[in-house]
């Protein structure tokens, strides 16, 4: 039979061990819990939290002789002072399916909960923090282990950390994500979370860590004659969320073509006729509106409109506007943007003459004033990004003699743009013998002559 023997490193004798542990019959190894070792040292009156320097080996006994192995190893053991028992996460469960949240909501929330951890006998009460980290993958798509000693951010549990529950509003978690690398609300936040229990100086992580993917979206809709089929509340047209910092979550808009007499109404909730915002009468440059009040809005004439609702001020606007280009190529004149065409709702195509170095912004005119909701809107983009933002830098039209520009609001949570060379223009149609083949269409030079 074998016995694991330990003696004090200074002056101890392994033939007369300080503490020892029997190895199971027939085995050549032994597994010890921290509690077993701690109890053995406690029986030797070693105080809580005290370091004991030991040496260890194995003693063999065949019934007539005891032999201690000549292989001796040092080991330092500190007795438990504080401690906490293992515990597990309960919810939200792990999922790679993103959860869509309204980042401005203070009434909707996540509830993180877990089983309780118990402190060591006589130890300090356990408190909890929920730890969040970014889920990262290596070049081969393998998940990189998280260093939970340096989480992305952490938040104390409810009741000053004493509860096994954290109630976290959508706004609070969105704000936390935003200041830790996800300022762009259009970016999906792929997170992992776990819980850390603390008792005195002892820190115990939960046995599991769960994925939590968050997609922050604020939505508003229109329903009416602009749809096909018309007035379909179950498939409403989603509006663009205004990303200007003082408007986000309150102001929504869309650019849409309407014929005279087309009627529509704003709606907060898909599928809910009771969530409408209607026309409650003219007010200044717009219309008064409100939740579940007012009649339909009606287009007074045929054209492209910018439809806007400000739910913070209960105002709506219906203005004949479209997105164009204002920049060096046209004298930076917002009263006369270079316009193109509305390809479909919230998608404009603009072709403009450019020198190859012209800075510009997308702009819907007629002035450099966006102080109120009914006035102009413009967008730039930061270097290396195709995201449009009202506070971003000028864009450079780096093609000559023409640049093809696309303002794309079809992703209602993040307006984007494209720019390409338009050195050649092609005509495709039944009037050309090479009709219906865009790549073989007639090429026209700058004078309008077919090449």
ABEGO torsion letter per residue (X at the ends): XBBBBBBBABGBBAABBABBBBBBBGBABBBBBAAAAAAAAAAAGBBBGBBBBBBBBBBBBAGABBBBBABBBBBBBBBBABBBBBBBBAOBBBBABBBBBBAABAABBBBBBBBBBBBBBGBBBBBBBBBBBBBBBBAAGBBBBBBAABBABBBBBBGGGABABBBBBAAAAAAAAAAAGBABAABBBBBBBBBBBBBEABBBBBABBBBBBBBBBBBBBBBEAABOBBGBAABBBBBBBBABAAABGABBBBBBBBBBGBBBBBBABBGBAAABBBBAEBBEABBBBEBGBEBBBBBABBEBBBBBBBAAAGBBBBBBBBBBBBBAAAGGBAABBBBBBBABBGBBBBBBBBAGABBBBBBAOABBBAABAABBBBBBBBBGBABBBAABBBBBBABOABBBBBBBAABAABBBBBBBBAABBBBBEAABAABGBAAABBBBBAAGBBX
